[in-house]
Amino acid sequence: MTRVAAIDCGTNSIRLLVADADPGTGELTDLDRRMTIVRLGQGVDRTGRLAPEALERTFAACREYAEIIKEHGAEHLRFVATSASRDAGNRDAFVRGVLDVLGVEPEVITGDQEAEFSFTGATKELTGRTDLHRPFLVVDIGGGSTEFVVGDDHVRAARSVDVGCVRMTERHLVRDGAVTDPPTEEQIAAMRADIEAALDHAEETVPLREAHTLVGLAGSVTTVSAIAQELPGYDSEAIHHSRVSRDRVREITGWLLRSTHAERAAVPSMHPGRVDVIGAGALVLLAIMERIGAEEVVVSEHDILDGIAWSVA
């Protein structure tokens, strides 16, 4: 048994997992799992740089996580940074700040590496299930990018595309510095066209339609599941391995894109940091389901973070 810590720093959120890993049994026992919305990718699509206030929010979360890692006595820590820091011209400032706080250098991984971690984290528990048919298509809808991975026990093909809930919101739904509330039909159509082009790009290398089971990861997907179940609050146990039909995803997406900020914020399972970007994230999920003809999505709370932890173990 090895006690490990893994940090996944994405475009919208930074997450920590401290766990005991038993490579012999394939079990990962959570000791602490948490997420903080830091919006590191704020404005990156427009400016190409990480904003000073976004960096400070991220470093504040790192300081909090450093205390938790120390309390649990984790033997090894791996810090992986994804889309926003990969794209930024001033990512050296980000690397230095993380190194100062946590004593490790963040690994700014490629989209393909991101996909490998996501697939391992999402499917390790599913391989023995007789009610789910392979190959799996694992879709990780992040803030700045979406990863597509097709595989059985191992990855067969993977592709990362620059379509995520934050990037799509900033690119299509912001006018005069504020998110349109609600967006216009023209804005939604432009966003959908962008997503469809990204799916065309993904299909050049990943056989999306060959998959028999769609597994959806990350906050946009888990929030859609929470809404579908009408949960009184965010409940990881109820969300993990839940199934949401394509018709229900279409219904929820339509409501999210017609609703106001106040209406979305009133949803009891909605994280405040997702209120303005959840509509775009849900639309990405719906477009994927319609493209491949998936009748349902299997929702997983285990994702890239778990894959990173296994890589340390």
C-alpha positions as CSV (number, residue, x, y, z in Angstrom):
1,M,0.0,0.0,0.0
2,T,1.4,3.4,-1.0
3,R,0.0,6.7,0.2
4,V,0.0,9.1,-2.8
5,A,-1.2,12.6,-3.6
6,A,-2.3,13.8,-7.0
7,I,-3.2,17.3,-8.2
8,D,-5.0,18.0,-11.4
9,C,-4.9,21.7,-12.4
10,G,-7.2,22.5,-15.3
11,T,-8.7,25.5,-17.0
12,N,-11.6,25.9,-14.6
13,S,-10.7,24.0,-11.4
14,I,-7.8,22.5,-9.4
15,R,-8.4,19.2,-7.6
16,L,-6.6,17.2,-5.0
17,L,-6.7,13.5,-4.3
18,V,-4.9,11.9,-1.4
19,A,-5.3,8.1,-1.4
20,D,-3.9,4.7,-0.4
21,A,-3.1,2.7,-3.6
22,D,-2.8,-1.0,-3.6
23,P,-1.5,-2.0,-7.0
24,G,-1.9,-5.7,-6.2
25,T,-5.7,-5.5,-5.9
26,G,-6.3,-2.4,-8.1
27,E,-8.0,-0.6,-5.2
28,L,-7.6,3.1,-4.6
29,T,-8.9,4.2,-1.2
30,D,-9.7,7.9,-0.9
31,L,-8.5,9.8,2.2
32,D,-9.2,13.3,0.9
33,R,-10.7,14.4,-2.5
34,R,-11.6,18.0,-3.1
35,M,-12.0,20.6,-5.8
36,T,-11.6,24.4,-5.9
37,I,-12.8,26.6,-8.8
38,V,-9.9,28.9,-9.6
39,R,-10.6,29.7,-13.3
40,L,-6.9,29.6,-14.2
41,G,-7.8,29.8,-17.8
42,Q,-9.6,33.2,-17.4
43,G,-9.0,35.1,-20.7
44,V,-6.3,32.7,-22.0
45,D,-8.2,32.1,-25.2
46,R,-8.3,35.9,-25.9
47,T,-4.9,37.0,-24.5
48,G,-2.7,33.9,-24.6
49,R,-1.6,34.7,-21.0
50,L,-2.5,33.6,-17.5
51,A,-4.1,36.6,-15.6
52,P,-2.4,37.7,-12.4
53,E,-5.6,37.3,-10.4
54,A,-6.1,33.8,-11.8
55,L,-2.6,32.8,-10.8
56,E,-3.1,34.1,-7.3
57,R,-6.4,32.1,-6.9
58,T,-4.5,29.0,-8.0
59,F,-1.6,29.6,-5.6
60,A,-4.0,30.1,-2.7
61,A,-5.6,26.7,-3.4
62,C,-2.1,25.2,-3.6
63,R,-1.3,26.5,-0.2
64,E,-4.4,24.9,1.2
65,Y,-3.6,21.6,-0.5
66,A,-0.1,21.6,0.8
67,E,-1.4,21.6,4.4
68,I,-3.8,18.7,3.6
69,I,-1.0,16.6,2.0
70,K,1.3,17.2,5.0
71,E,-1.5,16.2,7.4
72,H,-2.1,12.9,5.7
73,G,1.6,12.2,5.3
74,A,1.5,11.3,1.6
75,E,4.8,9.8,0.4
76,H,4.6,11.0,-3.2
77,L,3.0,13.9,-5.0
78,R,2.4,14.4,-8.7
79,F,1.1,17.7,-10.0
80,V,-0.3,17.7,-13.5
81,A,-1.4,20.8,-15.4
82,T,-3.6,20.7,-18.4
83,S,-5.1,22.9,-21.1
84,A,-4.8,26.5,-19.8
85,S,-1.2,26.3,-18.6
86,R,-0.2,24.4,-21.8
87,D,-1.5,27.3,-23.9
88,A,-0.2,30.3,-21.9
89,G,2.8,32.4,-22.9
90,N,3.7,33.2,-19.3
91,R,3.4,29.6,-17.9
92,D,6.9,30.0,-16.4
93,A,5.3,32.2,-13.7
94,F,2.8,29.4,-13.0
95,V,5.6,26.8,-12.7
96,R,7.6,28.9,-10.3
97,G,4.7,29.6,-8.1
98,V,3.6,26.0,-7.8
99,L,7.2,24.9,-7.1
100,D,7.5,27.5,-4.3
101,V,4.3,26.3,-2.6
102,L,4.3,22.6,-3.1
103,G,8.0,21.7,-3.7
104,V,7.2,20.0,-7.0
105,E,7.2,21.2,-10.5
106,P,3.9,21.0,-12.3
107,E,4.0,18.7,-15.4
108,V,2.4,20.5,-18.3
109,I,1.2,17.4,-20.1
110,T,0.1,17.0,-23.6
111,G,-3.5,16.3,-24.6
112,D,-2.6,12.7,-25.4
113,Q,-1.1,12.1,-21.9
114,E,-4.2,13.8,-20.4
115,A,-6.3,11.3,-22.3
116,E,-4.3,8.3,-21.1
117,F,-4.7,9.4,-17.4
118,S,-8.5,10.0,-17.9
119,F,-9.0,6.6,-19.5
120,T,-7.1,4.7,-16.7
121,G,-9.0,6.6,-13.9
122,A,-12.4,6.2,-15.5
123,T,-12.3,2.5,-16.6
124,K,-10.2,0.7,-13.9
125,E,-13.4,0.0,-12.0
126,L,-15.5,-0.9,-15.0
127,T,-13.4,-3.6,-16.6
128,G,-15.2,-6.4,-14.7
129,R,-18.7,-5.2,-15.4
130,T,-20.8,-7.5,-17.6
131,D,-23.6,-4.9,-18.2
132,L,-21.2,-2.5,-20.0
133,H,-19.9,-3.5,-23.4
134,R,-16.5,-2.6,-24.8
135,P,-14.9,-0.7,-26.3
136,F,-15.3,2.3,-24.1
137,L,-15.3,5.9,-25.3
138,V,-14.1,8.0,-22.4
139,V,-15.0,11.7,-22.8
140,D,-13.4,14.2,-20.4
141,I,-15.1,17.6,-20.9
142,G,-12.8,20.2,-19.2
143,G,-12.7,23.9,-19.1
144,G,-10.4,24.5,-22.1
145,S,-10.3,21.1,-23.9
146,T,-12.1,17.8,-24.3
147,E,-10.3,14.5,-24.5
148,F,-11.7,11.5,-26.4
149,V,-10.3,8.1,-25.7
150,V,-11.4,4.8,-27.2
151,G,-10.1,1.6,-25.7
152,D,-10.8,-1.8,-24.2
153,D,-8.3,-2.7,-21.4
154,H,-5.8,-0.2,-22.9
155,V,-6.1,2.9,-25.0
156,R,-6.5,2.3,-28.8
157,A,-6.8,5.9,-29.9
158,A,-7.0,9.3,-28.3
159,R,-7.3,13.0,-29.3
160,S,-7.6,16.2,-27.4
161,V,-9.5,19.1,-29.0
162,D,-9.7,22.7,-27.9
163,V,-13.4,22.7,-26.9
164,G,-14.4,23.1,-23.3
165,C,-17.0,24.8,-21.2
166,V,-14.9,27.9,-20.3
167,R,-13.4,28.3,-23.7
168,M,-16.7,27.9,-25.5
169,T,-18.4,30.3,-23.1
170,E,-15.7,33.0,-23.5
171,R,-15.5,32.5,-27.2
172,H,-19.3,32.6,-28.0
173,L,-21.4,33.7,-25.0
174,V,-19.6,36.8,-23.7
175,R,-20.6,40.3,-24.9
176,D,-19.1,43.5,-23.5
177,G,-17.3,41.6,-20.8
178,A,-20.3,39.7,-19.4
179,V,-21.9,36.4,-20.2
180,T,-25.2,36.8,-22.2
181,D,-28.0,35.9,-19.9
182,P,-29.5,33.9,-21.5
183,P,-27.6,33.4,-24.8
184,T,-29.2,34.2,-28.2
185,E,-30.0,31.5,-30.7
186,E,-27.3,32.9,-32.9
187,Q,-24.7,32.5,-30.2
188,I,-25.8,28.9,-29.5
189,A,-25.7,28.1,-33.2
190,A,-22.1,29.5,-33.5
191,M,-21.0,27.5,-30.4
192,R,-22.6,24.3,-31.8
193,A,-20.8,24.8,-35.1
194,D,-17.5,25.1,-33.3
195,I,-18.2,21.9,-31.3
196,E,-19.2,20.0,-34.5
197,A,-15.9,21.1,-36.2
198,A,-14.0,19.8,-33.2
199,L,-15.8,16.5,-33.4
200,D,-14.9,16.2,-37.0
201,H,-11.3,16.8,-36.0
202,A,-11.5,14.2,-33.2
203,E,-12.9,11.6,-35.7
204,E,-9.9,11.9,-37.9
205,T,-7.9,9.8,-35.5
206,V,-10.4,8.4,-32.9
207,P,-13.2,5.9,-34.1
208,L,-15.8,7.5,-31.9
209,R,-18.7,5.6,-33.4
210,E,-17.1,2.2,-32.7
211,A,-17.6,2.6,-29.0
212,H,-20.3,0.6,-27.3
213,T,-20.3,2.4,-23.9
214,L,-19.9,6.2,-23.5
215,V,-18.3,7.2,-20.2
216,G,-18.5,10.9,-19.3
217,L,-16.1,12.7,-16.9
218,A,-15.6,16.0,-15.2
219,G,-17.8,18.7,-13.7
220,S,-20.1,19.5,-16.7
221,V,-21.1,15.8,-17.0
222,T,-21.4,15.2,-13.2
223,T,-23.5,18.4,-12.8
224,V,-25.9,17.3,-15.6
225,S,-26.3,13.9,-13.8
226,A,-27.1,15.7,-10.5
227,I,-29.7,17.8,-12.3
228,A,-31.2,14.8,-14.0
229,Q,-31.5,13.1,-10.6
230,E,-32.9,16.2,-9.0
231,L,-30.5,15.8,-6.1
232,P,-31.0,18.1,-3.1
233,G,-27.2,18.8,-3.2
234,Y,-24.1,17.6,-4.9
235,D,-23.8,13.9,-4.0
236,S,-20.8,12.1,-5.4
237,E,-22.0,8.6,-4.5
238,A,-25.3,9.1,-6.2
239,I,-23.6,10.6,-9.3
240,H,-20.8,8.0,-9.6
241,H,-21.8,5.4,-12.3
242,S,-25.2,6.9,-12.7
243,R,-26.7,6.8,-16.3
244,V,-28.4,9.7,-18.1
245,S,-30.3,9.2,-21.3
246,R,-29.7,11.2,-24.4
247,D,-33.2,12.6,-24.3
248,R,-32.7,13.8,-20.7
249,V,-29.4,15.4,-21.6
250,R,-31.1,17.2,-24.5
251,E,-33.9,18.4,-22.1
252,I,-31.4,19.7,-19.5
253,T,-29.1,21.3,-22.0
254,G,-32.1,23.2,-23.6
255,W,-33.1,24.4,-20.1
256,L,-29.6,25.5,-19.2
257,L,-29.2,27.5,-22.4
258,R,-32.6,29.2,-21.9
259,S,-32.2,30.0,-18.2
260,T,-30.9,33.0,-16.5
261,H,-27.9,33.2,-14.1
262,A,-30.2,33.3,-11.1
263,E,-32.2,30.3,-12.3
264,R,-29.1,28.2,-12.8
265,A,-27.6,29.4,-9.5
266,A,-30.8,28.2,-7.7
267,V,-30.1,24.6,-8.7
268,P,-29.1,23.0,-5.4
269,S,-26.4,20.7,-6.9
270,M,-24.8,23.6,-8.9
271,H,-21.3,24.7,-7.9
272,P,-21.2,28.5,-8.0
273,G,-18.2,28.4,-10.3
274,R,-20.1,26.4,-12.9
275,V,-23.2,28.6,-13.2
276,D,-22.0,30.6,-16.2
277,V,-20.2,27.8,-18.0
278,I,-22.5,24.7,-17.5
279,G,-24.7,25.5,-20.6
280,A,-21.7,25.2,-22.9
281,G,-20.4,22.1,-21.1
282,A,-23.8,20.4,-21.4
283,L,-24.0,21.3,-25.1
284,V,-20.6,19.6,-25.7
285,L,-21.9,16.4,-24.1
286,L,-25.2,16.5,-26.1
287,A,-23.3,17.0,-29.4
288,I,-21.1,14.0,-28.6
289,M,-24.1,11.8,-27.8
290,E,-25.9,12.8,-31.0
291,R,-22.8,12.4,-33.1
292,I,-22.1,8.8,-32.0
293,G,-25.7,7.8,-31.4
294,A,-25.2,7.0,-27.7
295,E,-28.5,6.3,-26.0
296,E,-27.0,7.1,-22.6
297,V,-23.9,8.3,-20.8
298,V,-22.3,6.4,-17.9
299,V,-21.1,9.1,-15.5
300,S,-17.9,8.7,-13.6
301,E,-16.5,10.6,-10.6
302,H,-13.2,8.9,-11.2
303,D,-11.2,10.5,-13.9
304,I,-7.8,12.0,-14.7
305,L,-7.2,12.6,-11.0
306,D,-7.4,8.9,-10.3
307,G,-5.3,8.1,-13.3
308,I,-2.6,10.5,-12.0
309,A,-2.7,8.8,-8.6
310,W,-2.2,5.4,-10.2
311,S,0.7,6.7,-12.2
312,V,2.4,7.7,-8.9
313,A,1.6,4.4,-7.2
